[in-house]
Amino acid sequence: MTRDRTGISDKWIRASIIGTIWAAAEIVLGSFLHNLRVPFSGNMLTAIALVILIAVSYRWRQHGLYWRAGLICALMKAMSPSAIIFGPMIAIIMESVLLEVSVRLLGRTYLGFIVGSMLAMSWNLFQKVFNMIIFYGGNLVEIYSGITAWAEKQLSLNFNAFWAPLVLLLSIYALFGAVTAVAGIITGRRIASLPPEESLPEPAVIRAQEKKKKNSFDYSLPWLAADILLVAAMLVAVSTLSWVWWVIVVIPGVSVMAMRYKRAMRQLSKPGFWVTFVVITMLSALVFTAISHEKNSLREAVLIGIQMNFRAVIIIVGFSALGTELYNPKIRTLFSRTRFRQLPLALELSAASLPTMIADMPDLKTAVKTPVSILNRMITRVERRLNEVRKEQEEERKVFIITGAIGEGKTAWLVKLTGLLRERGVMTGGILALRIMEEGKTTGYDITDIRTGDRTPFLRQTGDAETGVERFTMDEAGHRAGQRALDPALNRSVDVVIVDEAGPLELRGEGWSERITGILNETRAIIILAVRKNLIQDVTETFGISPTGITDVANGDVVRFADEITALTIKR
């Protein structure tokens, strides 16, 4: 599975962008629907999300995209101005999980999509009923039971009416879910038949993939906590207080963030974004206020537009700030031993992408008329991002191969290299396979953990064969020591990882194969592999490596090589 230089996989990149599209729809369309006080606006947002999820699955067929996208969207929703965020967060996660489970069990079929969409849509009713019971207690059930009993008597019903309203509502929700699934299927099939967009309009805000300057930012967990509180406070102020408080609270808060986070300032300096977004939001506010049933003055309509602009500023600056702080290595370390180790990276990408998604979000009329074109454009953006990631990966990843014939001194050369790197202050990890010689013959190998210096017996000759791996028996303690020394989680802070060596076992998927793949994918360290001459091509093809350099120990200058590696670590 391809990952970029920060360790995020294609699946998480795609899920983060899908989740960001979902979150953008919640923010933009949700604001419109709530301003209009449209009934069942939550169901409409769910329908939009399900259409997006089902449609993109016709282009991307990986399992696990739904729940990942739901998790990303829910965490983005955590910054909602609403005082109650856990309800919507739970709804988003459950909708994505229910769709995921259905598609896993029934496949990517009409039945799988329709059942999953029906379940996801029906969850809204379950959650509403549950919330009402939580808010009002058991007395609510008694009141409801009394009303249905009265209805039975008045209408002379011959059945228990307690469940009838709930079953009717559930049927309506499920039917709406089925219709939504059909819309998603139709949209997805049309997207699958379309080629990628030939040309894309430039995003109105800075692109998510803009490279960060390494070691140029002072990450801070207290700042991260302060950013979360500040963004939440500004959103609450804009949503609940008068326009005077918007000026008092938002302008100073945004100014503080813009001074600390240069990326946020660059986004605010984009004139095209502001012109476009101000025009769209102001016109939308005026139009939607005009067609609503309430009598709003022009002043109130303008204030609605200004309110939406203030919210946009908070989102752009706030999520830029959060996206920067979430890149903190300490945060990624917390997830390094879990299945969610890539979540902070995906969240960072989502936070950086959200302003672009909002800027690219069309007006309601365009969204209704050309949903396929809009989704196709967004999918094309992500595919191009993935291609750029792969190119960046090849450019950034440095893998050197040290080679030579059997017994020519690869390990001795690496031992000397390790000492030279330590003298130069280069943090080095990995393993050395030190040969055990008896009467001029190799009788075994010990594993040395370069980072700790611990040496453990690994291979011992017990077979009758005189050559080949088969003549050795592996000591389990040595295997565990090597696995531990090559654990990607323990090598994320080192500059160089040495693997002595990648050979026949690794080509069969055994030995250090899994660890080598993990180090390649999950660390930014410079990697040095010892490989026999006759296996170089097989090893590079097996692990998908484009070597930065190949050095033969027979004529390679180890001092010069150490200087080269040291210079590379300094640049990083």
Secondary structure, DSSP 8 states (H G I E B T S, - for coil): --B-TTS-BHHHHHHHHHHHHHHHHHHHHHHHHHHHT-TTHHHHHHHHHHHHHHHHTTT---TTHHHHHHHHHHHHHTT-SSS--HHHHHHHHHHHHHHHHHHHHH-SSHHHHHHHHHHHHHHHHHHHHHHHHHHH-THHHHHHHHHHHHHHHHHT-SS-TTSHHHHHHHHHHHHHHHHHHHHHHHHHHHHHHS---S-----SS--TT----TT-S---HHHHHHHHHHHHHHHHHHHHS-HHHIIIIIHHHHHHHHHH-HHHHHHHT-HHHHHHHHHHHHHHHHHHHHHSSS---HHHHHHHHHHHHHHHHHHHHHHHHHHHHTT-HHHHHHTTTSTTTTHHHHHHHHHHHHHHHHHH---HHHHHH-HHHHHHHHHHHHHHHHHHHHHHHHHH--EEEEEE-TTSSHHHHHHHHHHHHHHTT--EEEEEEEEEEETTEEEEEEEEETTT--EEEEEEE-SS-SSSGGGEEE-HHHHHHHHHHT-GGGSTT-SEEEEE---HHHHTT-TTHHHHHHHHHH---EEEEEEEGGGHHHHHHHHT---SEEEETTT--HHHHHHHHHHHHHH-
